[in-house]
Amino acid sequence: MPNVLLITLPFLNPRARYYPAAYVAGIVRRSGWACRYLDLNLRMYLRSAEGVRDAWDKNVLAATSIRPGLFAAQEALREAFPFAEDLIAATLQAEIRSHRPDLLGVSLYQTCRAFAHSFLEILDAHDIRLPVLFGGADCFPAHYAGKYFDEACAPDLLLQGEAELALPAFLAELEQTGSVATRIPGFLWRAEDGQVVDTGPPAVPDLRRDPVIADFSVYSGEPGHAASVHNTFTSKGCINRCAFCNEWLSFTPCRRREADAVVRELLEAKKHDPGWRSLWLLDSNFNTTVRHVEEFCTAVIRAGLNLRWRSMGCFRVKLSDEALDLMRRSGCIEMMMGLESASQAVIDGMGKNYEINEARDAIRRLVEHGIQVRMPIISGFPGESARDLLTTCAFILAHQGNEHVSFSYSGTCGIFQQTHLNKYPEDFCILPETAGRMLQFELLDGFSTPSARRLRSCLNLFAIGETRKASSSDALSKLLETDFNDPCVAEELAQLVSVLGHLTGGEDEALRLLAAEQTERLPIRKNRAHAARSAFLSGRLPGISLERWLLGDKNAPEVKDAIVDFLLSRLEALARELAAAGEVDFRQFRKSLYRLEVLRDRDPSPGDLQLETMRRSAFDHGRSLIFTGTALDSRRDGPASMVLAWAGDHFIELHYGLPSPAAAEGRPGRGCEFAGFWGKIQERYLREHPLELQLIYRDATTSRTPIGVDLPPRH
């Protein structure tokens, strides 16, 4: 009987059995092939030094291995794992001698990427000549896929999608022909002339009509401790289409398994490992429908599985009290809910389809039913402002002291392959030439740089540390490592200081900090970049002289300490105010931050008075107020525009960026053409506010003056 040797590589969680190996084993054995499993991930972990294992357990190595250029070189791997080549080669050679596999199947997650190329080099160096098939989540087109063929050592072929239908068809063909040169849809392979052949996407399986049951017997015989966590899934794909995420692209359309099939699989797992109780459902979004939730939970209760399980969910689908009660009775102890941001503007831009106050209420109801809630945070999504950041910080701090609510991490926004951010960068004001840079992308406004985004992540991390009642030393150290003299960081800090001062009654302290005399001046080479932003900031924070702030040395120890102390003390003050306020309307909270006059109790400038006069006139006569401001875009050496619109009782900041091609050619343009991402926000306000907004495109070199615009007829 032909057989496959399934292999997993570092860096995976060593505390959990790698579920895809058991699932693929079920597919292989159903196809009439024998299957063995070699867990090189666990074997490498057990051989590693204690310090390396500690970093492995904390996911430090997993995060590092994804970054290009790190851990990928053979030299780096040998330094961290000097025994790796000997262990892998000896183990493989022993397996080949004993069981003579016809195919090596390597299942890859993105954290295995660094070891994948080294694995192929080890095979080549030790003359192990067996066909190698790469598959798994990292081989989907929205992930790494064809990039595995960019190196000299490449797999013989790669399955670029779901395996339920494509893999059995390929195994049957391989048994007959002995060749990997297949035309079955779903594969990549390199021809003799060096060209990579792409046979197209694989057939999409029907998870209900022909379910696969994972074969957990494949784990038997592997060394090491018993797994503390088991995995399975109840659905593939996601009902959301988040702009930053490529998960839904890999599994389209969203499909669900029969609840009874999932329970049957869990009972099989119990036979092979009776002691386990902890389960992680690998669904991208468990609560795709209320019916699906109720069916699964009812089946688990009926089978008497006695589990403690966790999964991921979304706020888009509102769960009934009956569904939440079933979840808790079936053993649900925690849900990881995709919050990402507490600013409605950013949530809308991400395309997450929920209201922030709905999320607040859903969290409360989950906790009331005894289910803990964990939420990730993304800092620096395109279009996020200082006010959006502080709204998210406030949301985090509002849950301070609630031991049932936690925030798992605060990462900076990245651009993954084939996401909306990657395919349509102009819609989000991303410079197209930077859309492939993952974390290093740049925006048209020239302000939201990687450095500024890291600053935002630090503040979110500090807020998260406060909610955990734990040390915020990590966030503090990262904050102190930030270059405060970076022009974009300086601009971000000025806004954060001013808005936090306004929000927490620290206006006078904020004014003193922004206007403080600094003895050291920045080098001339940085002065131009700072000066280019001076006019822009003066427009955003009218009445404040920011020349000293922009050109002073903010990295001087006493200055940096003062800035950090102010930010952290004001966040702590905000936490106290939120605790005293009780339930907070976070949609209104963000709107309350939208004031052109950021700092109170100061003498208004002539520009303020002119703007206030125009505002009152526009409001009294039912007109929309458009305010255009100009600033020098230092990167492009050209003008940029800022557009504010008055909507009843607050300003809507649509965007500051370069005019659209439509505007440059004198053609009528919609807000989304001018402002990319912010046009979507404008459309939401058109629906929600009685005041209809209209953008008027002006020459960006025009002096900054308010313009009253007659409203169009209402249909």
C-alpha positions as CSV (number, residue, x, y, z in Angstrom):
1,M,0.0,0.0,0.0
2,P,1.5,3.4,-0.9
3,N,2.0,5.7,2.0
4,V,2.6,9.3,3.0
5,L,4.9,10.6,5.7
6,L,3.2,13.8,7.1
7,I,5.6,16.3,8.7
8,T,5.3,19.4,10.8
9,L,8.0,21.9,11.3
10,P,8.8,24.6,13.9
11,F,7.4,27.0,15.2
12,L,4.0,25.7,16.3
13,N,2.5,25.6,19.8
14,P,4.1,22.5,21.4
15,R,1.3,22.3,24.0
16,A,-1.3,21.4,21.4
17,R,-1.5,18.6,18.9
18,Y,-1.3,20.1,15.4
19,Y,-4.9,19.4,14.3
20,P,-4.3,19.7,10.5
21,A,-2.0,16.7,10.6
22,A,-4.9,14.5,11.9
23,Y,-7.4,16.0,9.5
24,V,-5.1,15.4,6.5
25,A,-4.4,11.9,7.8
26,G,-8.2,11.3,7.6
27,I,-8.2,12.5,4.0
28,V,-5.1,10.3,3.1
29,R,-6.4,7.1,4.7
30,R,-9.9,7.6,3.1
31,S,-8.0,7.7,-0.2
32,G,-6.6,4.3,0.3
33,W,-3.1,5.3,1.3
34,A,-1.3,4.6,4.5
35,C,-0.1,7.5,6.6
36,R,2.5,8.2,9.3
37,Y,3.2,11.4,11.2
38,L,6.5,12.9,12.1
39,D,6.3,15.9,14.5
40,L,9.6,17.6,14.0
41,N,8.1,20.7,15.7
42,L,7.8,18.8,19.0
43,R,11.1,17.0,18.6
44,M,13.0,20.2,18.0
45,Y,11.3,21.8,21.0
46,L,12.2,19.0,23.3
47,R,15.9,19.2,22.2
48,S,16.1,23.0,22.6
49,A,17.8,24.8,25.4
50,E,15.6,26.1,28.2
51,G,15.9,29.7,27.1
52,V,14.9,28.8,23.5
53,R,11.9,26.8,24.8
54,D,10.8,29.8,26.9
55,A,10.9,32.1,23.9
56,W,9.0,29.4,21.9
57,D,6.3,29.1,24.6
58,K,5.9,32.9,24.5
59,N,5.5,32.9,20.7
60,V,8.6,35.1,20.3
61,L,10.1,32.7,17.8
62,A,6.8,32.3,16.0
63,A,6.5,36.0,15.5
64,T,10.1,36.4,14.5
65,S,10.0,33.6,11.9
66,I,7.4,35.4,9.8
67,R,9.5,38.5,9.2
68,P,11.5,38.3,6.0
69,G,15.2,37.7,6.3
70,L,15.1,36.7,10.0
71,F,15.7,33.0,10.9
72,A,15.5,32.2,7.2
73,A,19.2,31.9,6.6
74,Q,20.9,28.6,7.4
75,E,23.5,30.4,9.5
76,A,20.8,31.9,11.8
77,L,19.1,28.6,12.2
78,R,22.4,26.8,13.1
79,E,23.2,29.5,15.7
80,A,19.8,29.1,17.4
81,F,19.5,25.3,16.8
82,P,22.9,23.8,16.3
83,F,21.5,20.3,16.4
84,A,18.7,20.9,13.8
85,E,20.3,19.5,10.7
86,D,21.6,16.3,12.4
87,L,18.3,15.7,14.1
88,I,16.1,16.3,11.1
89,A,18.4,14.2,8.7
90,A,18.8,11.3,11.1
91,T,15.0,11.2,12.0
92,L,14.0,11.3,8.3
93,Q,16.5,8.7,7.2
94,A,15.3,6.3,10.0
95,E,11.6,6.8,8.9
96,I,12.5,6.2,5.3
97,R,14.4,3.0,6.0
98,S,11.6,1.7,8.2
99,H,8.5,2.6,6.3
100,R,9.6,3.6,2.8
101,P,7.2,6.5,2.1
102,D,6.2,7.4,-1.4
103,L,5.6,11.0,-0.6
104,L,6.7,13.6,2.0
105,G,3.8,15.8,2.9
106,V,4.7,19.0,4.8
107,S,1.9,20.9,6.4
108,L,2.8,24.6,6.9
109,Y,1.5,27.4,9.0
110,Q,3.0,30.8,8.5
111,T,5.2,30.4,11.6
112,C,6.8,27.4,9.9
113,R,8.0,29.5,7.0
114,A,11.5,30.1,8.2
115,F,12.2,26.4,8.7
116,A,10.6,25.3,5.4
117,H,13.4,26.4,3.2
118,S,16.0,25.1,5.6
119,F,14.2,21.7,5.6
120,L,14.5,21.5,1.8
121,E,18.2,22.4,2.0
122,I,18.7,19.6,4.6
123,L,17.0,17.1,2.2
124,D,19.2,18.2,-0.6
125,A,22.4,18.1,1.5
126,H,21.7,14.5,2.7
127,D,20.6,13.2,-0.7
128,I,17.0,12.4,0.4
129,R,15.3,11.9,-2.9
130,L,11.5,11.7,-2.4
131,P,8.8,13.9,-3.8
132,V,7.9,16.7,-1.4
133,L,4.4,18.2,-1.3
134,F,3.9,21.5,0.6
135,G,0.4,22.3,1.8
136,G,-1.4,24.0,4.7
137,A,-2.6,27.5,5.5
138,D,0.6,29.2,4.5
139,C,0.4,27.7,1.0
140,F,-2.9,29.5,0.1
141,P,-2.6,32.2,-2.5
142,A,-3.5,34.9,0.1
143,H,-0.4,33.8,2.1
144,Y,3.0,32.6,0.9
145,A,2.0,30.1,-1.8
146,G,4.2,30.6,-4.9
147,K,6.9,32.4,-3.0
148,Y,8.1,29.0,-1.9
149,F,9.3,28.5,-5.5
150,D,11.5,31.7,-5.4
151,E,14.4,29.9,-3.8
152,A,16.8,27.4,-5.4
153,C,15.5,24.7,-3.1
154,A,11.8,24.4,-3.7
155,P,9.2,21.7,-3.1
156,D,8.3,19.4,-6.0
157,L,4.7,20.7,-5.8
158,L,2.5,22.7,-3.6
159,L,-1.3,22.4,-2.9
160,Q,-2.6,26.0,-2.9
161,G,-5.9,25.5,-1.1
162,E,-8.3,23.1,0.6
163,A,-7.2,19.5,0.4
164,E,-10.5,17.5,0.8
165,L,-11.0,17.0,-3.0
166,A,-7.7,17.9,-4.6
167,L,-5.4,15.6,-2.5
168,P,-7.3,12.3,-3.1
169,A,-7.4,13.0,-6.8
170,F,-3.6,13.7,-6.8
171,L,-2.8,10.6,-4.8
172,A,-4.8,8.4,-7.2
173,E,-2.9,9.9,-10.1
174,L,0.5,9.7,-8.4
175,E,-0.1,6.0,-7.7
176,Q,-0.8,5.4,-11.4
177,T,1.8,7.6,-13.1
178,G,4.5,8.2,-10.4
179,S,4.8,11.8,-11.6
180,V,4.1,15.0,-9.8
181,A,3.4,16.8,-13.1
182,T,-0.3,17.0,-12.5
183,R,-3.1,19.0,-14.2
184,I,-5.5,18.5,-11.3
185,P,-6.7,21.9,-10.2
186,G,-5.1,23.3,-7.0
187,F,-1.4,22.7,-7.5
188,L,1.8,24.5,-8.3
189,W,4.9,22.6,-9.6
190,R,8.1,23.5,-11.4
191,A,8.6,22.1,-14.9
192,E,11.9,21.0,-16.3
193,D,12.4,24.4,-18.0
194,G,12.2,26.0,-14.5
195,Q,8.8,27.6,-15.1
196,V,6.2,27.2,-12.3
197,V,3.0,25.5,-13.5
198,D,-0.2,26.8,-11.9
199,T,-3.2,24.4,-12.3
200,G,-5.6,26.9,-10.8
201,P,-7.7,26.9,-7.6
202,P,-8.8,23.5,-6.1
203,A,-12.4,22.3,-6.0
204,V,-14.3,23.7,-3.0
205,P,-15.5,20.8,-0.7
206,D,-19.0,20.6,0.6
207,L,-18.4,20.2,4.4
208,R,-21.9,18.9,5.1
209,R,-22.4,16.4,2.3
210,D,-19.1,14.5,2.5
211,P,-17.5,15.3,5.9
212,V,-13.9,14.3,6.7
213,I,-13.3,12.9,10.2
214,A,-9.8,13.6,11.5
215,D,-7.7,10.5,12.3
216,F,-6.2,11.1,15.7
217,S,-4.5,7.7,15.8
218,V,-1.8,9.4,13.7
219,Y,-0.5,11.0,16.9
220,S,0.4,7.7,18.5
221,G,4.1,7.0,18.9
222,E,5.2,10.6,19.0
223,P,7.5,11.6,21.9
224,G,6.8,14.2,24.5
225,H,4.0,15.3,26.9
226,A,0.4,14.7,26.3
227,A,-1.3,17.7,24.6
228,S,-3.2,20.0,27.0
229,V,-5.3,21.4,24.2
230,H,-7.1,19.7,21.3
231,N,-8.4,21.5,18.2
232,T,-11.2,21.1,15.6
233,F,-13.4,23.4,13.6
234,T,-17.1,23.8,13.0
235,S,-16.9,26.1,10.0
236,K,-14.5,27.5,7.4
237,G,-14.4,31.1,6.3
238,C,-15.9,34.3,7.6
239,I,-19.0,36.3,6.9
240,N,-17.0,39.5,7.3
241,R,-14.8,41.1,4.6
242,C,-12.4,43.0,6.8
243,A,-10.1,45.2,4.7
244,F,-6.9,44.1,6.6
245,C,-7.7,40.3,6.7
246,N,-7.1,37.6,4.1
247,E,-8.7,34.8,6.1
248,W,-12.0,35.1,4.3
249,L,-10.2,35.0,1.0
250,S,-8.7,31.6,1.7
251,F,-12.1,29.9,2.5
252,T,-14.8,31.2,0.2
253,P,-17.7,30.9,0.6
254,C,-18.2,30.5,4.3
255,R,-19.3,26.9,5.0
256,R,-20.3,25.0,8.2
257,R,-19.9,21.4,9.2
258,E,-22.7,19.3,10.6
259,A,-22.7,19.5,14.4
260,D,-23.0,15.7,14.7
261,A,-19.9,15.2,12.5
262,V,-17.9,17.5,14.7
263,V,-19.1,15.7,17.9
264,R,-18.3,12.3,16.3
265,E,-14.7,13.6,15.7
266,L,-14.4,14.8,19.3
267,L,-15.5,11.4,20.6
268,E,-12.8,9.8,18.4
269,A,-10.2,12.2,19.9
270,K,-11.3,11.1,23.4
271,K,-10.7,7.5,22.5
272,H,-7.0,8.2,21.7
273,D,-6.4,10.7,24.5
274,P,-9.1,10.2,27.2
275,G,-7.6,12.8,29.6
276,W,-8.0,16.0,27.5
277,R,-10.8,18.5,28.3
278,S,-9.6,21.8,26.8
279,L,-10.7,22.5,23.2
280,W,-9.9,25.4,20.9
281,L,-12.3,25.7,17.9
282,L,-10.2,26.9,14.9
283,D,-13.1,28.7,13.3
284,S,-12.4,32.2,11.9
285,N,-15.8,33.2,13.1
286,F,-17.8,30.7,15.3
287,N,-21.0,32.7,15.5
288,T,-21.7,33.0,11.8
289,T,-25.3,32.3,12.5
290,V,-27.3,31.8,15.7
291,R,-28.6,28.5,14.4
292,H,-25.1,27.2,13.9
293,V,-24.2,28.1,17.5
294,E,-27.3,26.4,18.9
295,E,-26.8,23.2,16.9
296,F,-23.2,22.7,17.9
297,C,-23.7,23.5,21.6
298,T,-26.8,21.3,21.7
299,A,-24.9,18.4,20.2
300,V,-22.0,18.8,22.6
301,I,-24.4,18.8,25.6
302,R,-26.3,15.8,24.3
303,A,-23.0,13.8,23.9
304,G,-21.9,14.6,27.4
305,L,-18.4,15.6,26.3
306,N,-17.7,17.7,29.4
307,L,-15.4,20.2,27.6
308,R,-13.9,23.6,28.3
309,W,-13.7,25.3,25.0
310,R,-12.8,28.6,23.4
311,S,-13.2,30.1,19.9
312,M,-13.2,33.3,17.9
313,G,-16.3,35.3,17.0
314,C,-17.6,38.6,15.8
315,F,-19.9,41.3,17.1
316,R,-21.8,41.4,13.8
317,V,-24.2,38.5,14.8
318,K,-26.2,39.2,17.9
319,L,-26.6,36.1,20.0
320,S,-29.8,35.5,21.9
321,D,-29.8,34.8,25.6
322,E,-30.8,31.2,24.8
323,A,-27.7,30.8,22.5
324,L,-25.4,32.3,25.1
325,D,-26.9,30.0,27.8
326,L,-26.3,27.0,25.5
327,M,-22.7,28.1,24.9
328,R,-22.0,28.2,28.6
329,R,-23.7,24.9,29.3
330,S,-21.7,23.2,26.5
331,G,-18.4,24.4,28.2
332,C,-17.6,27.7,26.5
333,I,-15.3,29.6,28.8
334,E,-13.9,32.3,26.5
335,M,-14.6,34.0,23.2
336,M,-12.0,36.0,21.3
337,M,-14.0,38.8,19.7
338,G,-12.6,40.8,16.8
339,L,-12.8,44.3,18.2
340,E,-9.6,45.8,16.6
341,S,-10.7,49.4,17.3
342,A,-13.3,51.2,19.4
343,S,-13.5,54.2,17.0
344,Q,-16.6,53.8,14.8
345,A,-14.8,55.6,11.9
346,V,-12.0,53.0,11.9
347,I,-14.5,50.1,12.4
348,D,-16.4,51.3,9.3
349,G,-13.2,51.7,7.3
350,M,-12.2,48.2,8.2
351,G,-15.5,46.9,6.9
352,K,-16.4,45.1,10.2
353,N,-20.1,45.8,10.1
354,Y,-20.9,46.5,13.7
355,E,-21.6,49.4,16.0
356,I,-19.2,50.0,18.8
357,N,-22.0,50.3,21.3
358,E,-23.3,46.9,20.1
359,A,-19.9,45.5,20.9
360,R,-20.0,47.1,24.4
361,D,-23.4,45.5,25.0
362,A,-22.3,42.1,23.6
363,I,-19.3,42.0,25.9
364,R,-21.5,42.7,28.9
365,R,-24.0,40.0,28.0
366,L,-21.2,37.4,27.4
367,V,-19.8,38.2,30.8
368,E,-23.2,37.9,32.4
369,H,-23.5,34.4,31.0
370,G,-20.1,33.4,32.5
371,I,-18.0,33.6,29.3
372,Q,-14.8,35.5,29.3
373,V,-14.1,37.9,26.5
374,R,-10.7,38.5,24.9
375,M,-10.1,41.1,22.2
376,P,-7.2,42.0,19.9
377,I,-6.4,45.6,19.0
378,I,-4.9,46.9,15.8
379,S,-3.1,50.3,15.9
380,G,-2.5,52.5,12.9
381,F,-5.1,51.4,10.5
382,P,-5.1,53.8,7.5
383,G,-7.1,56.9,8.4
384,E,-6.9,56.4,12.1
385,S,-6.3,59.7,13.9
386,A,-5.2,60.6,17.4
387,R,-8.8,60.9,18.4
388,D,-9.5,57.4,17.1
389,L,-6.6,56.1,19.1
390,L,-7.7,57.8,22.3
391,T,-11.3,56.4,21.8
392,T,-9.8,52.9,21.7
393,C,-7.6,53.6,24.8
394,A,-10.7,54.8,26.6
395,F,-12.6,51.7,25.6
396,I,-9.8,49.5,27.0
397,L,-9.5,51.6,30.2
398,A,-13.3,51.4,30.7
399,H,-12.9,47.7,31.3
400,Q,-10.2,48.2,33.9
401,G,-10.8,45.9,36.9
402,N,-13.1,43.6,35.0
403,E,-11.3,40.2,35.4
404,H,-13.6,38.7,32.7
405,V,-12.5,41.0,29.9
406,S,-9.0,41.2,28.5
407,F,-7.2,42.6,25.5
408,S,-4.8,40.1,24.0
409,Y,-2.3,42.4,22.2
410,S,-1.9,45.7,20.4
411,G,-0.2,45.2,17.0
412,T,0.4,47.7,14.3
413,C,-1.6,47.3,11.1
414,G,0.1,45.3,8.4
415,I,-0.8,44.8,4.7
416,F,-1.2,41.1,3.8
417,Q,-1.4,39.8,0.3
418,Q,-4.7,40.1,-1.6
419,T,-6.4,42.0,1.1
420,H,-8.4,45.1,0.3
421,L,-5.5,47.2,1.7
422,N,-3.1,45.4,-0.7
423,K,-5.3,45.3,-3.8
424,Y,-6.9,48.7,-3.6
425,P,-4.4,50.9,-1.7
426,E,-5.7,54.2,-3.2
427,D,-9.0,53.6,-1.5
428,F,-7.2,53.8,1.8
429,C,-4.8,56.6,0.8
430,I,-1.9,54.2,0.8
431,L,0.9,54.9,-1.6
432,P,0.6,52.0,-4.1
433,E,4.3,51.5,-4.3
434,T,4.4,50.8,-0.5
435,A,1.4,48.4,-0.4
436,G,3.7,45.4,-0.4
437,R,5.8,46.4,2.5
438,M,3.7,44.8,5.2
439,L,4.3,47.0,8.3
440,Q,6.3,49.7,6.4
441,F,3.6,51.1,4.2
442,E,3.2,54.9,3.8
443,L,0.1,57.1,3.4
444,L,-0.5,59.9,1.0
445,D,-0.8,62.4,3.9
446,G,2.9,61.7,4.8
447,F,2.1,61.7,8.5
448,S,0.9,58.2,9.5
449,T,4.3,56.6,9.3
450,P,5.5,53.3,10.8
451,S,7.1,55.3,13.7
452,A,3.8,57.1,14.4
453,R,1.9,53.8,14.3
454,R,4.3,52.2,16.7
455,L,3.7,55.2,19.1
456,R,0.0,54.4,19.0
457,S,0.6,50.8,19.7
458,C,2.7,51.7,22.7
459,L,-0.2,53.7,24.2
460,N,-2.7,50.9,23.5
461,L,-0.2,48.5,25.2
462,F,-0.1,50.8,28.2
463,A,-3.9,50.9,28.5
464,I,-4.0,47.1,28.1
465,G,-1.4,46.8,30.9
466,E,-3.5,49.0,33.1
467,T,-6.6,46.8,32.6
468,R,-4.7,43.7,33.6
469,K,-3.5,45.4,36.8
470,A,-0.1,44.3,35.8
471,S,3.2,46.1,35.1
472,S,3.2,48.3,32.0
473,S,7.0,48.2,31.9
474,D,7.0,46.7,28.4
475,A,4.9,49.5,27.0
476,L,6.9,52.1,28.9
477,S,10.2,50.8,27.6
478,K,8.9,50.8,24.0
479,L,7.6,54.3,24.5
480,L,11.0,55.5,25.8
481,E,12.7,53.9,22.8
482,T,10.6,55.9,20.4
483,D,12.3,58.7,18.5
484,F,10.3,61.7,19.6
485,N,12.2,63.9,17.2
486,D,10.8,62.0,14.2
487,P,8.6,64.7,12.4
488,C,5.6,62.4,12.3
489,V,5.9,61.3,15.9
490,A,6.3,64.9,17.0
491,E,3.0,65.8,15.1
492,E,1.3,62.8,16.7
493,L,2.5,63.7,20.2
494,A,1.3,67.3,19.8
495,Q,-2.2,66.1,19.0
496,L,-2.2,63.4,21.8
497,V,-1.0,65.9,24.4
498,S,-3.6,68.5,23.4
499,V,-6.6,66.2,23.1
500,L,-5.7,64.3,26.4
501,G,-5.3,67.6,28.1
502,H,-8.7,68.8,26.9
503,L,-10.3,65.5,27.8
504,T,-9.1,65.1,31.3
505,G,-8.9,68.7,32.5
506,G,-5.2,69.1,32.0
507,E,-5.3,71.9,29.4
508,D,-2.9,74.2,31.3
509,E,-0.4,71.4,31.8
510,A,-0.7,70.5,28.1
511,L,-0.1,74.1,27.0
512,R,2.9,74.4,29.2
513,L,4.4,71.2,27.8
514,L,3.8,72.2,24.2
515,A,5.1,75.7,24.6
516,A,8.1,74.7,26.9
517,E,11.4,76.2,26.1
518,Q,13.9,73.6,25.0
519,T,17.5,74.5,25.2
520,E,18.7,72.1,22.5
521,R,17.8,72.5,18.9
522,L,17.5,69.8,16.3
523,P,20.1,69.5,13.5
524,I,19.5,71.6,10.4
525,R,18.8,68.5,8.4
526,K,15.7,67.8,10.4
527,N,14.5,71.4,10.6
528,R,13.0,71.4,7.1
529,A,10.9,68.3,7.7
530,H,9.6,69.7,10.9
531,A,8.9,73.2,9.4
532,A,7.0,71.6,6.6
533,R,4.4,70.4,9.2
534,S,4.3,73.6,11.2
535,A,1.6,75.3,9.1
536,F,-0.5,72.1,9.2
537,L,-0.3,71.8,12.9
538,S,-1.0,75.4,13.5
539,G,-4.2,74.9,11.5
540,R,-5.2,71.9,13.6
541,L,-4.3,73.4,17.0
542,P,-5.1,77.1,16.4
543,G,-3.7,79.6,18.8
544,I,-0.7,77.4,19.9
545,S,2.8,78.3,18.8
546,L,4.3,74.9,17.9
547,E,7.7,76.1,16.5
548,R,9.5,75.3,19.7
549,W,7.8,72.0,20.0
550,L,8.6,71.0,16.4
551,L,12.2,72.2,16.4
552,G,13.1,71.4,20.0
553,D,15.0,68.3,21.0
554,K,12.2,66.1,22.5
555,N,14.6,63.2,23.0
556,A,16.4,65.1,25.7
557,P,15.9,62.9,28.8
558,E,14.1,65.5,30.9
559,V,11.8,66.5,28.0
560,K,11.0,62.9,27.0
561,D,10.3,62.0,30.6
562,A,7.9,65.0,30.9
563,I,6.1,64.0,27.8
564,V,5.8,60.3,28.8
565,D,4.8,61.2,32.3
566,F,2.0,63.5,31.0
567,L,0.7,60.9,28.6
568,L,0.6,58.1,31.1
569,S,-0.8,60.2,33.9
570,R,-3.5,61.6,31.7
571,L,-4.5,58.1,30.6
572,E,-4.7,57.1,34.3
573,A,-6.9,60.2,34.9
574,L,-9.1,59.1,31.9
575,A,-9.4,55.7,33.5
576,R,-10.7,57.2,36.7
577,E,-13.2,59.4,34.9
578,L,-14.5,56.5,32.9
579,A,-14.9,54.4,36.1
580,A,-16.9,57.2,37.6
581,A,-19.0,57.7,34.5
582,G,-20.4,54.1,34.4
583,E,-21.6,53.0,31.0
584,V,-20.2,55.1,28.2
585,D,-21.6,55.8,24.8
586,F,-18.4,55.4,22.8
587,R,-20.0,56.6,19.6
588,Q,-20.7,60.0,21.2
589,F,-17.3,59.8,23.1
590,R,-15.4,60.0,19.8
591,K,-17.6,62.8,18.5
592,S,-17.0,64.8,21.6
593,L,-13.3,64.8,20.7
594,Y,-14.0,66.4,17.3
595,R,-13.6,70.0,18.2
596,L,-11.5,72.4,16.1
597,E,-10.7,74.3,19.4
598,V,-8.8,71.5,21.1
599,L,-7.7,73.4,24.1
600,R,-10.2,75.4,26.2
601,D,-9.7,78.6,28.3
602,R,-7.5,80.5,25.9
603,D,-7.9,83.6,23.8
604,P,-9.3,82.9,20.4
605,S,-7.3,83.8,17.4
606,P,-8.7,85.9,14.5
607,G,-9.0,82.7,12.5
608,D,-11.0,81.1,15.2
609,L,-13.4,84.0,15.3
610,Q,-13.8,84.0,11.5
611,L,-14.4,80.2,11.5
612,E,-17.0,80.5,14.4
613,T,-18.8,83.3,12.5
614,M,-19.0,81.1,9.4
615,R,-20.0,78.1,11.5
616,R,-22.9,80.0,13.0
617,S,-24.0,81.3,9.6
618,A,-23.9,77.9,8.1
619,F,-25.8,76.4,10.9
620,D,-28.4,79.1,11.0
621,H,-29.1,79.0,7.3
622,G,-28.9,75.2,6.9
623,R,-25.7,75.1,4.9
624,S,-22.8,72.7,5.0
625,L,-19.5,74.3,6.0
626,I,-16.4,73.2,4.1
627,F,-13.0,74.3,5.6
628,T,-9.9,73.7,3.5
629,G,-6.5,74.0,4.9
630,T,-3.1,73.7,3.1
631,A,0.2,72.3,4.2
632,L,3.4,71.4,2.5
633,D,3.8,67.7,1.8
634,S,7.6,67.4,2.4
635,R,7.8,64.0,0.7
636,R,6.2,65.2,-2.6
637,D,7.3,68.9,-2.3
638,G,3.7,69.8,-3.2
639,P,0.6,71.1,-1.4
640,A,-1.9,68.9,0.4
641,S,-5.4,69.7,1.5
642,M,-7.5,69.1,4.7
643,V,-11.2,69.0,4.5
644,L,-13.5,69.5,7.5
645,A,-17.3,69.5,7.3
646,W,-19.6,70.9,9.9
647,A,-22.4,68.4,10.7
648,G,-24.9,70.0,13.1
649,D,-22.8,70.2,16.3
650,H,-19.4,68.9,15.5
651,F,-16.8,68.8,12.8
652,I,-16.2,65.8,10.6
653,E,-12.6,65.5,9.5
654,L,-12.8,63.8,6.2
655,H,-9.2,63.6,5.3
656,Y,-6.0,65.5,4.6
657,G,-4.3,64.2,1.5
658,L,-3.7,65.0,-2.2
659,P,-6.6,65.8,-4.5
660,S,-8.0,63.0,-6.6
661,P,-7.3,62.7,-10.4
662,A,-10.9,63.6,-10.9
663,A,-10.5,66.8,-9.0
664,A,-7.2,67.6,-10.7
665,E,-9.0,67.3,-14.1
666,G,-11.9,69.5,-13.0
667,R,-14.4,66.6,-13.1
668,P,-17.0,66.1,-10.4
669,G,-15.7,63.6,-7.8
670,R,-17.2,61.7,-4.9
671,G,-15.7,61.9,-1.5
672,C,-14.2,58.4,-1.8
673,E,-12.2,59.6,-4.8
674,F,-10.8,62.5,-3.0
675,A,-10.3,61.0,0.4
676,G,-10.2,57.3,-0.3
677,F,-11.0,55.6,3.0
678,W,-12.7,58.7,4.5
679,G,-15.2,58.8,1.6
680,K,-16.8,55.8,3.2
681,I,-17.1,57.7,6.5
682,Q,-18.7,60.5,4.6
683,E,-21.3,58.2,3.2
684,R,-22.2,57.0,6.7
685,Y,-22.7,60.6,7.8
686,L,-24.9,61.2,4.8
687,R,-27.2,58.4,6.1
688,E,-27.1,59.3,9.7
689,H,-27.2,63.1,9.8
690,P,-30.0,65.4,8.4
691,L,-27.3,67.7,7.1
692,E,-26.2,66.6,3.6
693,L,-22.5,67.1,2.9
694,Q,-21.0,68.1,-0.3
695,L,-17.3,68.3,-1.1
696,I,-16.1,71.2,-3.2
697,Y,-12.7,70.8,-4.8
698,R,-10.5,73.8,-4.6
699,D,-7.0,74.6,-5.8
700,A,-4.8,73.3,-2.9
701,T,-2.7,76.4,-3.1
702,T,-5.6,78.7,-2.1
703,S,-5.3,80.4,1.2
704,R,-7.1,78.7,4.1
705,T,-10.6,80.2,4.2
706,P,-14.0,78.7,5.2
707,I,-16.4,78.2,2.3
708,G,-20.2,78.0,2.8
709,V,-21.8,75.6,0.4
710,D,-25.5,75.5,-0.4
711,L,-27.1,72.2,0.3
712,P,-28.3,70.2,-2.8
713,P,-32.1,69.6,-3.1
714,R,-33.3,66.7,-1.0
715,H,-35.0,63.9,-2.9
